[in-house]
Amino acid sequence: MVKHGLFLLLFMLMISTSFAQKVKIDAERWITKSLGHLYFSDKKVYYNFVGYAGIKANYTVVNDTLIMTDIYHSSTDNFKKERREDFKFQIRYIDQNRLYLKAIEPNAIKLAGPSTYEFTNFKNSYDKNIKFSKLYFLSSTCFGDCPQLGIEIWPNGDYHLKAGEHADPYKGDYTGKLSPVQLDSLNYLLKHSELKKMNSWEQGNQVTDAPNYYFAIDFENTKKKLSITTNEPSLNIIDLVNFMISSYKKVKLTPVAK
């Protein structure tokens, strides 16, 4: 009787823990081996299942089902009626490190295909062997006020900026140096960016009205070099891109004498 009661208690605890973990699906950022992703921000869900990234404006989690939703209006009724289209995915398994997700109805299958996707928790991505001898970053303008930047960084923190449009108050060539904390942050982001998987990575979407980003990374003690061009960064390099774009605002810069 005691054993039966103990078994029942453990069973109930397992169910409770499983449910608690499932509702936390939106508290993490998830990534696949091929750099697909799933993450949640500002009540939206961002996904990349088959090489093409997208966003759904709403989502809910009901027991073991993730429901992604489009809410829109149509010209068929002169935009009077709010319409809703759901995309349902079964959460086949989830824990703090791993997520298995499968489309279970036609809309979702059309979006993601019939396969079960294995995601891992992005916060676990880390490669301590990533070290750089030089990092070069370019960002272009867009239809808005995206800054035009050319940035070079060396392992000791030496920093060179070539500032173009929308990079006020800077215009032209400047030098500076990353602080030890900034340099540590950069090295952490490089190790946390799944860079070894990006040699064959290609952007699937065709995005308009977005700045182009270009990375050229020379790795230490090797002739290997990684080049990345994108105007829609994959999840694994979003933090790195954001670091580079804002870096010129956080470094004490000195104009290069002509």
C-alpha positions as CSV (number, residue, x, y, z in Angstrom):
1,M,0.0,0.0,0.0
2,V,2.9,2.3,0.9
3,K,4.7,1.5,-2.3
4,H,1.5,2.1,-4.3
5,G,1.0,5.5,-2.7
6,L,4.6,6.4,-3.3
7,F,4.4,5.4,-7.0
8,L,1.2,7.5,-7.4
9,L,2.9,10.5,-5.7
10,L,5.9,10.2,-8.0
11,F,3.6,9.9,-11.0
12,M,1.7,13.0,-10.1
13,L,4.9,14.9,-9.5
14,M,6.2,13.9,-13.0
15,I,3.0,15.2,-14.6
16,S,3.1,18.4,-12.6
17,T,6.8,19.0,-13.5
18,S,6.1,18.1,-17.2
19,F,3.3,20.6,-17.4
20,A,5.3,23.3,-15.6
21,Q,8.1,22.8,-18.2
22,K,5.8,22.9,-21.1
23,V,4.3,26.3,-20.2
24,K,7.9,27.6,-20.0
25,I,8.4,26.9,-23.7
26,D,8.2,30.7,-24.3
27,A,10.7,31.5,-21.6
28,E,13.6,30.1,-23.7
29,R,15.1,30.5,-27.1
30,W,15.4,27.3,-29.1
31,I,17.6,26.3,-32.0
32,T,18.1,23.3,-34.3
33,K,21.3,21.7,-35.6
34,S,20.6,23.5,-39.0
35,L,20.2,26.9,-37.2
36,G,16.4,26.9,-37.4
37,H,14.9,28.6,-34.4
38,L,11.8,29.2,-32.2
39,Y,11.6,32.0,-29.7
40,F,9.0,34.3,-28.2
41,S,9.1,38.1,-27.6
42,D,6.5,40.9,-27.2
43,K,3.6,38.3,-27.3
44,K,4.8,37.2,-30.8
45,V,6.4,34.0,-31.9
46,Y,9.5,34.0,-34.2
47,Y,10.2,30.8,-36.1
48,N,12.4,29.2,-38.8
49,F,11.5,25.7,-39.6
50,V,12.7,25.0,-43.1
51,G,15.2,27.8,-43.8
52,Y,12.6,30.5,-44.1
53,A,12.0,32.7,-41.1
54,G,8.6,34.2,-40.1
55,I,6.6,35.8,-37.3
56,K,3.1,35.1,-35.9
57,A,1.4,37.9,-34.1
58,N,-0.1,35.7,-31.3
59,Y,0.4,32.4,-29.7
60,T,-1.0,30.3,-26.8
61,V,0.1,27.0,-25.2
62,V,-2.7,24.7,-24.3
63,N,-1.5,21.6,-22.4
64,D,0.9,19.9,-24.9
65,T,-0.1,22.1,-27.9
66,L,1.6,25.3,-29.2
67,I,-0.9,27.3,-31.2
68,M,0.6,30.0,-33.4
69,T,-2.0,32.5,-34.8
70,D,-2.4,35.0,-37.6
71,I,-5.0,37.7,-36.9
72,Y,-5.9,39.8,-39.9
73,H,-8.6,41.6,-41.9
74,S,-9.6,40.9,-45.5
75,S,-10.8,43.0,-48.4
76,T,-13.5,40.4,-49.1
77,D,-15.7,42.2,-46.5
78,N,-14.1,45.6,-46.7
79,F,-11.8,44.8,-43.8
80,K,-14.7,44.8,-41.3
81,K,-14.3,41.3,-39.8
82,E,-11.3,40.2,-37.8
83,R,-10.1,36.8,-39.1
84,R,-8.0,34.2,-37.3
85,E,-5.9,31.4,-38.7
86,D,-4.3,28.9,-36.3
87,F,-1.2,26.7,-36.7
88,K,-1.1,23.9,-34.2
89,F,2.1,22.0,-33.1
90,Q,2.3,19.2,-30.6
91,I,5.0,19.6,-27.9
92,R,6.1,15.9,-28.0
93,Y,8.8,16.4,-25.4
94,I,10.3,19.3,-23.5
95,D,12.8,19.8,-20.7
96,Q,15.3,22.5,-19.8
97,N,17.6,21.5,-22.6
98,R,15.6,20.0,-25.4
99,L,12.3,20.4,-27.2
100,Y,10.6,18.2,-29.8
101,L,7.9,19.9,-31.8
102,K,5.7,18.5,-34.6
103,A,3.0,20.1,-36.8
104,I,-0.3,18.3,-36.3
105,E,-2.8,20.0,-38.7
106,P,-2.7,21.2,-42.3
107,N,-1.8,24.9,-41.7
108,A,1.1,24.0,-39.5
109,I,2.3,21.2,-41.8
110,K,2.2,23.6,-44.7
111,L,4.3,26.0,-42.7
112,A,6.8,23.5,-41.2
113,G,6.4,20.2,-43.0
114,P,5.6,16.8,-41.4
115,S,8.9,16.2,-39.6
116,T,9.4,16.3,-35.8
117,Y,11.8,19.1,-35.1
118,E,14.5,18.7,-32.4
119,F,15.4,22.0,-30.8
120,T,18.0,22.6,-28.1
121,N,18.1,25.5,-25.6
122,F,20.2,28.2,-27.2
123,K,21.7,29.3,-23.8
124,N,23.6,26.0,-23.9
125,S,25.4,26.8,-27.2
126,Y,29.0,27.5,-26.4
127,D,32.4,26.7,-28.0
128,K,35.4,27.7,-25.9
129,N,37.7,27.0,-28.8
130,I,36.5,30.0,-30.8
131,K,39.2,32.7,-30.8
132,F,39.7,35.4,-33.4
133,S,42.7,37.2,-34.8
134,K,40.6,39.9,-36.5
135,L,37.0,40.8,-36.8
136,Y,35.5,42.9,-39.6
137,F,31.9,44.1,-39.6
138,L,29.9,46.1,-42.1
139,S,26.4,47.4,-41.9
140,S,24.5,49.3,-44.6
141,T,21.9,52.0,-44.5
142,C,18.2,51.2,-45.1
143,F,15.1,53.3,-45.9
144,G,15.2,54.6,-42.4
145,D,18.1,55.7,-40.2
146,C,20.2,52.5,-40.0
147,P,23.8,53.5,-39.4
148,Q,26.4,52.8,-42.1
149,L,29.4,51.3,-40.3
150,G,32.7,49.7,-41.1
151,I,34.3,48.2,-37.9
152,E,37.5,46.4,-37.4
153,I,38.4,44.8,-34.0
154,W,41.6,43.0,-32.9
155,P,42.1,40.5,-30.0
156,N,43.6,43.1,-27.7
157,G,40.5,45.3,-28.1
158,D,41.9,47.8,-30.6
159,Y,39.0,49.2,-32.5
160,H,38.7,51.1,-35.8
161,L,35.5,52.7,-37.1
162,K,34.7,54.1,-40.5
163,A,31.4,55.9,-40.0
164,G,29.1,56.8,-42.9
165,E,25.5,57.9,-43.0
166,H,23.3,58.0,-39.8
167,A,26.2,57.3,-37.5
168,D,26.1,60.7,-35.8
169,P,28.0,62.2,-34.2
170,Y,30.7,60.3,-36.2
171,K,31.7,60.7,-39.8
172,G,34.9,59.3,-41.2
173,D,37.7,57.3,-39.5
174,Y,38.2,56.9,-35.8
175,T,40.2,54.7,-33.4
176,G,39.5,53.5,-29.9
177,K,39.7,50.5,-27.7
178,L,37.2,48.1,-26.2
179,S,37.2,48.0,-22.4
180,P,38.1,44.7,-20.8
181,V,34.4,44.1,-20.0
182,Q,33.4,44.9,-23.6
183,L,36.1,42.6,-25.0
184,D,35.0,39.8,-22.6
185,S,31.4,40.3,-23.9
186,L,32.5,40.1,-27.5
187,N,34.5,37.0,-26.9
188,Y,31.6,35.4,-25.1
189,L,29.2,36.2,-28.0
190,L,31.6,34.8,-30.5
191,K,31.8,31.5,-28.5
192,H,28.0,31.6,-28.1
193,S,27.1,32.1,-31.8
194,E,27.5,28.6,-33.3
195,L,30.0,30.0,-35.8
196,K,31.3,26.6,-36.9
197,K,27.9,25.8,-38.3
198,M,27.7,29.0,-40.4
199,N,30.2,28.0,-43.2
200,S,27.4,26.5,-45.2
201,W,24.6,28.7,-43.9
202,E,22.5,30.7,-46.4
203,Q,19.6,33.0,-45.7
204,G,16.4,31.6,-47.0
205,N,14.2,34.7,-46.9
206,Q,14.4,37.6,-49.3
207,V,14.0,40.7,-47.0
208,T,13.4,44.2,-48.2
209,D,13.9,47.5,-46.3
210,A,16.5,46.0,-44.0
211,P,20.2,46.8,-43.6
212,N,22.8,44.4,-44.9
213,Y,25.3,43.0,-42.4
214,Y,28.6,41.5,-43.3
215,F,31.1,39.7,-41.0
216,A,34.6,38.5,-41.8
217,I,36.1,36.6,-39.0
218,D,39.8,35.5,-39.0
219,F,40.3,32.7,-36.5
220,E,43.4,32.5,-34.3
221,N,46.1,30.0,-35.2
222,T,44.5,28.9,-38.4
223,K,44.0,30.0,-42.0
224,K,40.3,29.5,-41.7
225,K,38.0,32.5,-42.2
226,L,34.3,32.9,-41.9
227,S,32.3,35.3,-44.1
228,I,28.6,36.0,-43.4
229,T,26.3,38.2,-45.4
230,T,22.7,38.7,-44.3
231,N,19.9,41.2,-43.9
232,E,18.0,38.8,-41.6
233,P,20.4,37.4,-39.0
234,S,19.7,33.9,-37.7
235,L,19.0,33.6,-34.0
236,N,22.5,32.4,-33.2
237,I,24.1,35.7,-34.4
238,I,21.4,38.2,-33.4
239,D,23.1,39.1,-30.2
240,L,26.5,39.5,-31.9
241,V,25.0,41.8,-34.6
242,N,23.4,43.9,-31.9
243,F,26.7,44.2,-30.1
244,M,28.5,45.3,-33.2
245,I,25.8,47.9,-34.2
246,S,25.8,49.6,-30.8
247,S,29.6,49.2,-30.1
248,Y,30.6,52.6,-31.7
249,K,28.3,54.4,-29.2
250,K,30.1,52.8,-26.2
251,V,33.8,53.2,-27.2
252,K,35.8,56.4,-26.6
253,L,36.8,57.3,-30.2
254,T,39.5,59.6,-31.5
255,P,39.5,60.9,-35.1
256,V,42.2,59.6,-37.3
257,A,44.5,62.4,-38.4
258,K,44.7,62.9,-42.1
